[in-house]
Amino acid sequence: MKKLILLVAIALFTFNVNAQGVDFGVKAGANFATIGGDDTDDLSSRTSFHFGVTAGISVSDNFSVQPELVYSAQGASFDSDGVSGDWKLDYLNLPIMAQFQVADGFSIEAGPQIGFF
């Protein structure tokens, strides 16, 4: 349980730098991924990580666009008939987030993401 709490705390790590209306930053965190579907009963979640860079482009006082470039390690673990291992799936994701500033230090983000396997 302590390991899970530590991983969630790491998942919330973000750092930003401001330069003339554009906020540059880095992000890093934990991934808890699995593969679902038919015949996946012997698969369990794989704990891994993600990291990347962000750029927040201010449009108004309460709205900005935030493109990101994020490496994400995903997949699943398996243990079947005495054979165990991991399916490691690596992605390069490009989310384009619309960010609405609700209050000081609190914002809501939503937007599409393109992923390259």
Helices and strands as residue ranges (DSSP letters): H 2-11, E 14-19, E 22-33, E 43-58, E 63-80, E 83-103, E 106-110, E 113-116
